[in-house]
Amino acid sequence: MSADGGAEGGVLTTVPFVYSGSHLELNARVHPEGNIRAEFLDAVGRPIEGAGLSNPCTGDSLRSKVTWESNQGIVDRLKGKPVSMRFHLRRAEL
């Protein structure tokens, strides 16, 4: 699947799923002056504390690692829990 966000930006939210990873990587192409920010949402669609909006991802990479300010294992602690993800794209292809 592919999603593009133009200069005005765009948002993509996934359907709920049970998270099984320990970190998050994106296959993305971010154009100049653009970025992608990700956030994990709980079962009712609220941002999860510590895993809200990520640090901006930039550049062009098949495996761009997503990080959070409080990156002390927050993503690993979500393993086995039902979540959704919301991606904020500006001048970017995910």
Residue pairs with C-beta under 8 A, 6 or more apart in sequence:
2 93
2 94
3 10
3 12
3 87
3 89
3 93
3 94
4 10
4 89
4 92
4 93
4 94
5 11
5 34
5 36
5 88
5 89
5 90
5 91
5 92
5 93
5 94
6 90
6 91
7 90
7 91
8 90
9 88
9 89
9 90
10 88
10 89
10 90
11 86
11 87
11 88
11 89
12 86
12 87
12 89
12 94
13 41
13 45
13 84
13 85
13 86
13 87
14 84
14 85
14 86
15 84
16 43
16 82
16 83
16 84
17 82
17 83
17 84
18 80
18 81
18 82
18 83
19 40
19 75
19 78
19 79
19 80
19 81
19 82
19 83
20 79
20 80
21 75
21 79
22 75
22 76
22 79
23 65
23 66
23 75
23 76
24 38
24 65
24 66
24 75
25 63
25 64
25 65
25 66
26 36
26 38
26 57
26 61
26 63
26 64
26 66
26 94
27 61
27 62
27 63
27 64
27 94
28 36
28 57
28 60
28 61
28 64
28 92
28 93
28 94
29 60
29 92
29 93
30 36
30 57
30 58
30 59
30 60
30 91
30 92
30 93
31 91
31 92
32 91
33 90
33 91
34 58
34 89
34 90
34 91
34 92
35 56
35 57
35 58
35 90
35 91
35 92
36 56
36 57
36 64
36 87
36 88
36 89
36 90
36 92
36 94
37 53
37 54
37 55
37 56
37 57
37 87
37 88
38 53
38 54
38 57
38 66
38 85
38 86
38 87
38 88
39 47
39 48
39 51
39 52
39 53
39 54
39 85
39 86
39 88
40 47
40 48
40 51
40 52
40 75
40 78
40 83
40 84
40 85
41 47
41 48
41 83
41 84
41 85
41 86
42 48
42 82
42 83
43 82
43 83
45 84
47 53
47 86
48 78
48 83
50 68
50 70
50 74
51 68
51 74
51 75
51 78
52 68
53 88
54 66
54 67
54 68
55 66
55 67
55 68
55 69
57 64
57 66
66 75
68 74
68 75
87 94
